[in-house]
């Protein structure tokens, strides 16, 4: 694989999140340039050669609308001349997977999830005529793109199931490689007297249910993160809930290490970086019993599971206050090693090497016989 030229192709870089951190790590792993659609270099790491595909487009204003942005990708991402000279393209996310690859070009699609509203969140989120129409069109139009990749990499076993169910991808074309977490930067500290939750403050994270759960608890909650819901969350929060806003990496590491436990309530999470960061800190997680979260948490051992409503979250906190969990901080931190960045790099190199080998064309030797002479 050493003589193969590789490019990483990511969707939007409109914010800094887990998918963006993963794409940066892919670029480092293969010492490759990172192409992205809409966004800004400021959301990429400084050591990554990030290159925007669409920022100079006269139609770049469509990035403000999710619907128009998706239409733009559906048309423009089919043809990306910047990618055609590479032997291997590793796609991250779905926006650029409209790309029609060159004949012998190897494509690996790292899939964070199949699109959420058209598929796994359809029953919960497609509650209007427009959203149902959007979901139907997305399912109909996108399916042919799933034929292009030589290999799919799912970020969890749950997403692998989505690939099989919704896109019909066979098992032999799917590998599971967990997202990279720099587990070595986290450490357990002396326990402080508060619980912690943090994320983007948006409806899908369901922080409101966590905040409401503390209305009748004799315990303190610290809420980290920024987002559209902050003002409303502060309005409904009781006195034992403190909002600290966006946390620097240093503050996040400190709070993760000293919190009694981390609460996590995201809707049907496809993987979930936050629980892993907590585990790497030796800190238990009280998490929602759905999505991949219920597979990360071993109930009663490294955390506790609850339903997404305030009453169930309150019961989980009370049970933790009373009984704790079985594992100590060292055992919880050891559990997080399976999600480390070194393991991610090793597995992704193997996936790409195997895909290149499997895609190689080896003609049959020409047989010259007396009859042909």
C-alpha positions in Angstrom: 0.0 0.0 0.0 3.0 2.3 0.3 2.9 3.3 -3.3 -0.8 4.1 -3.2 -1.8 7.8 -3.2 -4.6 8.4 -0.7 -7.1 11.3 -0.1 -9.6 11.8 2.6 -13.0 13.3 1.6 -15.2 14.7 4.4 -18.6 16.3 4.2 -19.2 19.6 6.1 -16.7 21.3 8.3 -19.3 23.8 9.6 -18.4 22.9 13.2 -16.0 20.9 15.3 -17.3 17.6 16.4 -16.5 13.9 16.6 -16.8 13.3 12.8 -14.4 16.2 12.1 -11.9 14.9 14.7 -12.1 11.5 13.1 -11.4 12.8 9.6 -8.4 14.7 10.9 -7.1 11.5 12.4 -7.6 9.7 9.0 -5.5 12.4 7.3 -2.8 11.9 9.9 -2.9 8.1 9.7 -2.3 8.1 5.9 -0.4 11.4 5.7 -3.1 12.5 3.2 -4.8 15.7 2.2 -8.3 16.3 3.6 -10.9 17.6 1.1 -14.2 18.8 2.5 -17.4 20.4 1.1 -18.7 23.4 3.0 -17.0 24.7 6.1 -13.9 26.4 7.3 -10.3 25.4 7.8 -10.6 26.8 11.3 -12.5 23.6 12.3 -9.7 21.4 11.1 -6.5 20.7 13.1 -3.5 22.8 12.3 -1.4 19.8 11.3 -3.9 18.6 8.7 -3.8 19.7 5.0 -7.4 20.7 4.7 -8.8 21.8 1.4 -12.2 23.2 0.7 -14.1 22.1 -2.4 -17.0 24.6 -2.4 -16.2 27.7 -0.4 -15.4 29.7 -3.5 -18.6 28.6 -5.3 -21.0 31.4 -6.2 -23.7 29.1 -4.7 -22.0 28.6 -1.4 -24.8 30.5 0.4 -26.9 27.2 0.1 -24.9 25.9 3.1 -27.2 27.8 5.4 -30.1 25.5 4.5 -29.8 21.7 5.2 -32.2 20.9 2.4 -30.5 23.1 -0.2 -27.1 21.9 1.0 -28.1 18.3 0.4 -29.4 19.1 -3.1 -26.1 20.8 -3.8 -24.1 17.8 -2.8 -26.4 15.4 -4.7 -25.6 17.3 -7.9 -22.1 18.7 -7.5 -20.4 15.9 -5.5 -20.9 13.4 -8.4 -18.0 15.0 -10.1 -15.0 16.0 -8.0 -11.9 16.5 -10.3 -9.7 17.1 -7.3 -10.1 13.4 -6.3 -9.6 11.6 -9.6 -5.8 11.3 -9.5 -5.7 9.4 -6.2 -5.5 5.7 -6.1 -7.6 5.5 -2.9 -10.3 7.8 -1.5 -11.5 7.4 2.1 -14.9 9.0 2.5 -16.0 10.2 5.9 -19.7 10.9 6.4 -22.2 10.8 3.6 -22.2 14.2 1.8 -19.4 13.4 -0.7 -20.4 9.8 -1.3 -22.3 11.0 -4.4 -18.8 11.0 -6.0 -18.6 8.6 -8.9 -15.1 7.0 -8.7 -12.7 6.3 -11.4 -12.7 2.8 -12.9 -9.9 1.3 -10.8 -10.0 3.8 -7.9 -10.5 2.1 -4.5 -13.1 3.8 -2.3 -13.6 3.1 1.4 -16.6 4.7 3.1 -16.3 5.4 6.8 -19.9 5.6 7.8 -20.8 7.5 11.0 -24.4 6.5 10.3 -26.9 6.1 7.6 -28.9 9.4 7.3 -30.9 9.7 10.5 -34.3 11.1 9.6 -34.8 9.0 6.5 -34.0 5.8 8.4 -33.5 5.1 12.1 -35.1 8.3 13.4 -38.0 8.3 10.8 -40.7 7.3 13.3 -39.6 9.9 15.8 -38.7 12.9 13.5 -40.6 12.6 10.2 -43.7 14.2 11.7 -44.6 16.7 8.9 -45.4 16.5 5.2 -42.1 18.1 4.3 -40.0 15.9 6.5 -41.7 12.7 5.2 -41.2 13.9 1.6 -37.6 14.8 2.3 -37.0 11.3 3.8 -38.6 9.5 0.9 -36.6 11.4 -1.7 -33.4 10.9 0.2 -34.0 7.2 0.5 -34.8 6.9 -3.2 -32.0 9.0 -4.6 -29.2 8.0 -2.3 -29.4 4.2 -2.6 -27.4 3.9 -5.9 -24.4 5.6 -4.2 -24.1 2.6 -1.9 -22.8 0.5 -4.9 -19.6 2.6 -5.3 -17.5 1.8 -2.2 -15.2 -1.2 -2.2 -15.5 -1.3 1.6 -17.7 0.2 4.3 -16.4 0.9 7.7 -19.0 1.4 10.4 -18.2 3.3 13.6 -20.1 0.7 15.7 -21.9 -2.6 15.5 -25.2 -0.7 15.6 -24.3 1.3 12.5 -23.1 -1.9 10.8 -26.7 -3.2 11.3 -28.1 0.0 9.8 -25.8 -0.6 6.7 -27.2 -4.1 6.3 -30.8 -3.2 6.9 -31.2 0.1 5.2 -28.7 -0.1 2.4 -28.5 -3.8 1.9 -24.7 -3.9 2.3 -23.5 -7.5 2.7 -21.5 -8.6 5.8 -18.3 -9.2 3.8 -18.1 -5.5 2.7 -18.5 -4.2 6.3 -15.8 -3.7 9.0 -16.4 -2.1 12.4 -13.7 0.3 13.5 -14.5 2.5 16.6 -13.8 6.2 16.3 -10.4 7.3 17.8 -10.4 8.7 21.3 -7.1 10.0 22.8 -7.7 8.0 26.0 -4.2 8.7 27.3 -5.0 12.4 27.9 -7.7 11.5 30.5 -7.1 10.5 34.1 -9.0 9.9 37.3 -8.8 12.6 40.0 -10.1 13.1 43.5 -13.9 13.0 43.3 -15.7 16.3 43.6 -19.3 16.6 44.8 -21.1 17.0 41.5 -22.4 15.2 38.4 -21.5 16.3 34.9 -23.2 16.4 31.6 -21.9 18.1 28.5 -22.5 18.3 24.7 -23.9 20.7 22.2 -27.1 22.0 23.7 -29.5 20.9 21.0 -32.8 18.9 21.3 -31.3 15.6 20.2 -29.1 15.5 23.3 -32.1 15.7 25.6 -30.3 17.7 28.3 -33.6 19.1 29.4 -34.6 15.7 30.9 -31.4 15.6 32.8 -31.9 19.1 34.2 -35.5 18.3 35.2 -34.3 15.2 36.9 -32.3 17.2 39.4 -35.3 19.2 40.5 -36.0 16.7 43.3 -32.4 15.5 43.9 -30.1 16.5 46.7 -27.2 16.6 44.4 -25.4 19.1 42.1 -25.3 19.0 38.3 -22.8 20.8 36.1 -23.8 21.4 32.5 -21.1 22.1 30.0 -21.5 23.1 26.3 -23.1 25.7 24.2 -26.0 25.7 21.8 -29.4 27.0 20.9 -31.1 25.5 23.9 -29.0 27.1 26.6 -31.3 30.0 27.4 -34.3 27.7 27.7 -32.4 25.1 29.8 -31.2 27.9 32.2 -34.8 29.1 32.5 -36.1 25.7 33.7 -33.1 24.6 35.8 -33.3 24.4 39.6 -30.8 26.0 41.9 -28.6 22.9 42.1 -27.8 23.0 38.4 -24.8 25.1 37.2 -24.1 26.1 33.6 -20.4 26.6 32.7 -20.7 27.0 28.9 -18.2 25.8 26.4 -15.4 23.9 28.2 -11.8 24.1 27.0 -10.0 20.8 26.6 -8.2 21.4 29.8 -11.4 22.1 31.7 -13.1 19.1 30.2 -10.3 16.7 31.2 -10.4 18.1 34.7 -14.1 17.9 35.2 -14.3 14.4 33.7 -11.7 13.2 36.1 -13.3 14.6 39.2 -17.1 14.3 38.5 -19.0 11.6 40.5 -20.5 10.4 37.3 -21.3 11.6 33.8 -24.9 11.7 32.6 -25.6 11.0 28.9 -29.1 11.1 27.3 -28.5 11.5 23.6 -31.2 10.2 21.2 -30.4 6.8 19.6 -26.6 7.6 19.5 -24.7 5.8 16.8 -21.6 5.6 18.8 -21.0 8.3 21.5 -17.6 9.8 22.2 -18.6 11.4 25.6 -19.1 8.0 27.4 -15.7 6.9 26.2 -14.0 10.1 27.4 -15.7 9.5 30.8 -14.6 5.9 31.0 -11.0 6.9 30.0 -11.2 9.2 33.1 -12.2 6.3 35.3 -15.6 7.9 35.7 -18.9 5.9 35.6 -21.6 6.9 33.1 -25.3 7.1 33.8 -26.6 6.7 30.2 -29.8 6.2 28.3 -30.9 2.7 27.5 -31.0 3.1 23.7 -28.7 3.5 20.7 -25.1 2.4 21.0 -25.0 3.8 24.5 -26.7 0.7 26.0 -23.9 -1.4 24.6 -21.1 0.8 26.0 -22.6 0.7 29.5 -22.5 -2.5 31.4 -25.3 -1.9 33.8 -24.1 -1.8 37.4 -20.5 -2.3 36.4 -19.1 0.8 34.6 -22.4 2.8 34.9 -26.1 2.6 35.0 -28.8 2.6 32.3 -32.0 4.6 32.4 -34.9 5.6 30.2 -34.8 9.1 28.6 -37.4 10.7 30.9 -36.6 12.8 34.1 -38.1 10.2 36.5 -36.0 7.4 35.2 -32.8 9.5 35.2 -33.6 10.6 38.8 -33.9 6.9 39.8 -30.6 6.1 38.2 -28.8 8.9 40.1 -30.5 7.8 43.4 -29.4 4.2 42.8 -25.8 5.4 42.0 -25.8 7.5 45.2 -26.9 4.4 47.2 -25.0 1.6 45.6 -22.3 3.1 43.2 -21.0 0.6 40.6 -19.0 -2.5 40.8 -15.9 -1.4 38.9 -13.3 0.9 40.3 -11.7 3.8 38.4 -8.8 1.6 37.1 -11.1 -1.0 35.7 -13.4 1.6 34.1 -10.3 3.3 32.5 -9.0 -0.1 31.2 -12.4 -0.7 29.5 -11.8 2.5 27.4 -8.6 1.2 25.8 -10.5 -0.6 23.1 -11.5 2.8 21.8 -8.0 4.3 21.7 -6.5 6.2 18.7 -3.6 3.8 18.2 -6.0 0.9 17.7 -8.0 3.0 15.2 -4.9 3.8 13.1 -3.8 0.2 13.0 -7.3 -1.1 12.0 -7.8 1.6 9.3 -4.4 0.8 7.7 -5.4 -2.9 7.6 -8.8 -2.1 6.1 -7.3 0.1 3.3 -4.6 -2.4 2.6 -7.1 -5.3 2.4 -9.4 -3.3 0.1 -6.6 -2.3 -2.2 -5.5 -6.0 -2.4 -9.0 -7.2 -3.0 -9.6 -4.7 -5.8 -6.4 -5.4 -7.7 -7.0 -6.8 -11.2 -4.9 -9.8 -12.1 -5.4 -10.9 -15.7 -5.2 -14.6 -16.6 -1.9 -15.5 -18.2 -2.2 -15.6 -21.9 -2.1 -19.2 -23.1 -0.5 -19.9 -26.4 -1.4 -23.2 -27.9 -0.6 -25.0 -31.1 -4.2 -24.5 -32.2 -3.9 -20.7 -31.9 -0.7 -20.5 -33.9 
